[in-house]
Amino acid sequence: MTRRWTKEDRRLGMDRPIQRRDFLNGAALAVGGATAGLGLAGAAGAAEATPWPQDRPDYYPPRLQGLRGSHPGAFEAAHALRDGTKPGRVTPLKETYDLIVVGAGISGLSAAWFWRERHPDAKILILDNHDDFGGHAKRNEVVMADGSVRLMNGGTLMIDSPFPYSPQADGLLKALGIDPVALSKRCEDHAAYRQRGLGQGIFFDRETFGEDRLVAGLPDLGEDLPSMEAVDGFIDATPLSATARADLRRLLTTFPDPWPDLTSDAKKDRLSRISYRDYIRDVLKMDPAVVAMFQTFTQGEWAAGIDAVSALDCWGFGMPGFRGLNLAPGPTSRMSFTPRGYCVGASYRFHFPDGNASIARLLVRALVPAALPGSTADDIVTTRCDYSRLDRPDNPVRLRLSATVTAARHRGGDPDTATHVEVDYIRGGRSFSVAGAKVILACYNMIIPYLCPELPEAQKAAMHELVKEPLVYTTVAIRNWTALDRLKVSSVRAPGGYWTSFNLDPVVNIGSYSGVTDPTRPTLLRLTRTPCAPGLSEHDQNRAGRAELLATSFEIFEREIRRELGRILGPGGFDPATDITGIVVNRWPHGYAPERNFLWEPELPEDQLPQTVARKRFGRIAIANSDCGGGAYTDVAIDMAHRAVGDLSA
Ligand SMILES: Cc1cc2nc3c(=O)[nH]c(=O)nc-3n(C[C@H](O)[C@H](O)[C@H](O)COP(=O)(O)OP(=O)(O)OC[C@H]3O[C@@H](n4cnc5c(N)ncnc54)[C@H](O)[C@@H]3O)c2cc1C
């Protein structure tokens, strides 16, 4: 049946044939993880006769468009397990491994790498429920209007952590050939957009601020004192009332101390107990429109708005309003301190064109060299992965995709005396089992109690406490970026928008890959949405956001993309109907690993933190994943892998 579009839909271009239409449900038939029938004959020994989708030479998930990230087909089996459905008859495969790793994200891949470092001849199987490896470190590869291929991070943006990388995480990067400092210096062109006069803008929407207006030239809000000229230029161009403008000017350029009688420690203590919203609204007495302007500024870092993040964390994050307090430099619970004065980027920083998918790909290169030939962190960027090589029987390390693990149980005795662990997984609608001498669960902590119901109750309860934070990174291919060039913005925050920020692809020149510096050429935009429910506690906001994400169709995402880009960039000549050539919505209902938030959660000694309790070794099973490191960062995922390998070797 032909779809009937409204006039408004046609104006936006919803009826236009772009690539996402081929993959509306997030996966083409050829790669559908849950596609019934595919691979059934591959079970129990007949695998070579009818290959699984990933074994076919044309299998290439990075190019898929539509709903990606946690794509349809990836999570249904896990949700059914959570809801009490028992998997059907399990077919035992005659496969035994020294180690089975559940989860092919950075943590699972690193665990396999650290294991091979200790046991070079080990036979390892890595299982993941997605049709691609990398977990959050996802690669989007987009064929542009002119036939060129551009890369974007579908998840993990860059090497960047609020704390320096540990010797283990740093050592792994070095072993993979990644020198973030040297790469950043050689490959990143931070000045490319600035030299054209482009900067950050704020889109004031009529629903929140009374008028649609994009204002370019938002000054740097860090502790560095912005120039008065820049501040005045920006504030005078906003549609804010005279009172709100005066308040914003006061926030950015004057430095009162609301608590002159308190010591720095006492001020910090007070700031740690109120949200940034309450601090600027109730203590600094900012106009509601100023509060609304900043509401979403923290979403990128913590997947929550300023109502759910402490003022102290926002001081650490470089938000304005603290200079007059003269706080003593020093780390907060979530941020370390840099000489610049605030804490983003306390580690080295480097953005590969596909984000940290390049780290995942370098790990796969090290584990299954035939799949990703080459030798450097430069050539990995453009090397095409041969997925058909990932799960060959004679590989020492096998990586099996679209395989959702449903059980990991000790066999041959209780956890202390067992001889091995049996791991069940669902693939192509059927259940299989494999055996491993040891198992590392590098999947989400929330699913582990369902895989190992015999875990101690306290450990399961601790795992359930770790509520992941949902977010969406969307890659949009556009014919050119002349509208952004005219409007003088390379990135935009839209505090009242469905998408609360977007930016032009950062310019990185690495190996044979070059950034786009000519505005008439096609490029990629990255849009971010963090579904929150202000007013609730952070975890409840996250639960509500996850439910929202899973209930949102691709069509809704697409319409919101077209509407918002049209509204914001239309005055620069952007037409969403003709200028958008491709869309990849990377949906992450299980996104950031949760950090301790003292606005709602009590401070606890290290050994009582849920992540510490959750990560205890259980017989032949160890737990990795960033969840049990209590931080949503790549280095945490690597550190947890290293610890899990150590746990099993102890
Ligand atoms: C949108 C986004 C942006 C980010 N940006 C940054 C950044 O710029 N810098 C940074 O340092 N960190 C960033 N992070 C955090 C970082 O990506 C993570 O900390 C890290 O990649 C997590 O790796 P992981 O292996 O622990 O988990 P994951 O990447 O989640 O991998 C776990 C894998 O296990 C799979 N799995 C789960 N259950 C099962 C099962 N039952 N059977 C089989 N497989 C299963 C999952 O689907 C997943 O593929 C970002 C995260 C997100 C979501």
PDBQT file of the ligand as one rigid body, heavy atoms in Angstrom, charges set to zero:
ROOT
HETATM    1  C1  LIG A 701      26.393   7.671  22.625  1.00  0.00    +0.000 C 
HETATM    2  C2  LIG A 701      27.627   7.413  23.477  1.00  0.00    +0.000 A 
HETATM    3  C3  LIG A 701      28.720   8.250  23.378  1.00  0.00    +0.000 A 
HETATM    4  C4  LIG A 701      29.854   8.017  24.152  1.00  0.00    +0.000 A 
HETATM    5  N1  LIG A 701      30.948   8.827  24.007  1.00  0.00    +0.000 NA
HETATM    6  C5  LIG A 701      32.082   8.535  24.686  1.00  0.00    +0.000 A 
HETATM    7  C6  LIG A 701      33.276   9.279  24.463  1.00  0.00    +0.000 A 
HETATM    8  O1  LIG A 701      33.309  10.222  23.675  1.00  0.00    +0.000 OA
HETATM    9  N2  LIG A 701      34.405   8.913  25.133  1.00  0.00    +0.000 N 
HETATM   10  C7  LIG A 701      34.410   7.860  26.000  1.00  0.00    +0.000 A 
HETATM   11  O2  LIG A 701      35.453   7.554  26.575  1.00  0.00    +0.000 OA
HETATM   12  N3  LIG A 701      33.299   7.134  26.231  1.00  0.00    +0.000 NA
HETATM   13  C8  LIG A 701      32.145   7.444  25.596  1.00  0.00    +0.000 A 
HETATM   14  N4  LIG A 701      31.023   6.708  25.806  1.00  0.00    +0.000 N 
HETATM   15  C9  LIG A 701      31.085   5.618  26.762  1.00  0.00    +0.000 C 
HETATM   16  C10 LIG A 701      31.791   4.429  26.151  1.00  0.00    +0.000 C 
HETATM   17  O3  LIG A 701      31.267   4.209  24.889  1.00  0.00    +0.000 OA
HETATM   18  C11 LIG A 701      31.539   3.215  26.962  1.00  0.00    +0.000 C 
HETATM   19  O4  LIG A 701      31.992   3.408  28.262  1.00  0.00    +0.000 OA
HETATM   20  C12 LIG A 701      32.248   1.979  26.428  1.00  0.00    +0.000 C 
HETATM   21  O5  LIG A 701      32.339   1.935  25.032  1.00  0.00    +0.000 OA
HETATM   22  C13 LIG A 701      31.444   0.825  26.915  1.00  0.00    +0.000 C 
HETATM   23  O6  LIG A 701      32.027  -0.362  26.454  1.00  0.00    +0.000 OA
HETATM   24  P1  LIG A 701      31.509  -1.711  27.021  1.00  0.00    +0.000 P 
HETATM   25  O7  LIG A 701      32.169  -2.792  26.266  1.00  0.00    +0.000 OA
HETATM   26  O8  LIG A 701      31.674  -1.687  28.485  1.00  0.00    +0.000 OA
HETATM   27  O9  LIG A 701      29.936  -1.716  26.731  1.00  0.00    +0.000 OA
HETATM   28  P2  LIG A 701      29.147  -1.750  25.359  1.00  0.00    +0.000 P 
HETATM   29  O10 LIG A 701      29.791  -0.900  24.348  1.00  0.00    +0.000 OA
HETATM   30  O11 LIG A 701      27.744  -1.493  25.709  1.00  0.00    +0.000 OA
HETATM   31  O12 LIG A 701      29.325  -3.260  24.876  1.00  0.00    +0.000 OA
HETATM   32  C14 LIG A 701      28.616  -4.316  25.488  1.00  0.00    +0.000 C 
HETATM   33  C15 LIG A 701      28.119  -5.212  24.390  1.00  0.00    +0.000 C 
HETATM   34  O13 LIG A 701      27.495  -6.357  24.983  1.00  0.00    +0.000 OA
HETATM   35  C16 LIG A 701      26.313  -6.601  24.268  1.00  0.00    +0.000 C 
HETATM   36  N5  LIG A 701      25.389  -7.431  25.035  1.00  0.00    +0.000 N 
HETATM   37  C17 LIG A 701      24.579  -7.064  26.057  1.00  0.00    +0.000 A 
HETATM   38  N6  LIG A 701      23.868  -8.111  26.483  1.00  0.00    +0.000 NA
HETATM   39  C18 LIG A 701      24.237  -9.154  25.710  1.00  0.00    +0.000 A 
HETATM   40  C19 LIG A 701      23.829 -10.517  25.665  1.00  0.00    +0.000 A 
HETATM   41  N7  LIG A 701      22.934 -11.013  26.514  1.00  0.00    +0.000 N 
HETATM   42  N8  LIG A 701      24.374 -11.313  24.719  1.00  0.00    +0.000 NA
HETATM   43  C20 LIG A 701      25.291 -10.839  23.847  1.00  0.00    +0.000 A 
HETATM   44  N9  LIG A 701      25.722  -9.562  23.874  1.00  0.00    +0.000 NA
HETATM   45  C21 LIG A 701      25.191  -8.728  24.783  1.00  0.00    +0.000 A 
HETATM   46  C22 LIG A 701      25.802  -5.195  24.026  1.00  0.00    +0.000 C 
HETATM   47  O14 LIG A 701      24.754  -5.155  23.111  1.00  0.00    +0.000 OA
HETATM   48  C23 LIG A 701      27.049  -4.527  23.548  1.00  0.00    +0.000 C 
HETATM   49  O15 LIG A 701      27.262  -4.729  22.189  1.00  0.00    +0.000 OA
HETATM   50  C24 LIG A 701      29.878   6.931  25.048  1.00  0.00    +0.000 A 
HETATM   51  C25 LIG A 701      28.762   6.092  25.156  1.00  0.00    +0.000 A 
HETATM   52  C26 LIG A 701      27.644   6.317  24.376  1.00  0.00    +0.000 A 
HETATM   53  C27 LIG A 701      26.458   5.403  24.506  1.00  0.00    +0.000 C 
ENDROOT
TORSDOF 0
